[in-house]
């Protein structure tokens, strides 16, 4: 009886999710990702089934590259950090690159988002960053460092800044890691930002 109830609950949840996705994430969001409610859609996609990945990737692409004009528009400003979490969740090179293309940041919410992506998917971010030219790497490194310092400003210090930046990917703090040099540049930039306030 319990297994029948579990199957029924699963089917009910799946059906209600598909209805909810259509209600919360209508296809016209891809035409104008700045309409009211886009944050609700991203929130929903963060908790969605894998089959929603294609829609999520298209939404991220439209938000970053679309004609709507960034975080400006008639609606509530978009939650770029939540968008970065969605990119980290679906973990495709296209979605990671889109979030990295929020740099150079014309508002601090973009730096917060790029930093959040780095905290969640540091190895993949560094891998994608390796393919960029030096000027692009430098602007992204600064944006990540600024975002990490601000995201953690209440408890970041000169002792824990390296590990906070890389999230659970502590292996990046080892000098034998292939992306160590790039990770180290980000850490040094974070230290330069926080040091005047830590003394």
QUIPE-V270473 format. One line per field, one symbol per residue. phi: phi as a letter, one per 30 degrees, with the letter a starting at -180 (. if undefined). psi: psi as a letter, one per 30 degrees, with the letter a starting at -180 (. if undefined). A space follows every 50 residues. Layout:
phi=???
psi=???
//
This chain:
phi=.dddddddddddddddddddddddbdeddddbdcdejdddddedddccde ddeddddddeedddcdddjiccldceedddddddddddddhceddddddd ddcddcbddddeddddddedbeeddddddedcddddedddeddddddded dcedbdbdcceddddchdcdedddddddceedddddddddedddedcdc
psi=eeeeeeeeeeeeeeeeeeeeeeeeilffffeigglkfeeeeeeeefgllf fgeeeeeeeeeeeeflgfhbgklflkkkjeeeeeeeeeefhkeeeeeeef gfkkkflffeeeeeeeeeeeheeeeeeefeflleeeeeeeeeeeeeeeee egffgkafefeeeeegbfiffffkffkfgeeeeeeeeeeeeeefefff.
//
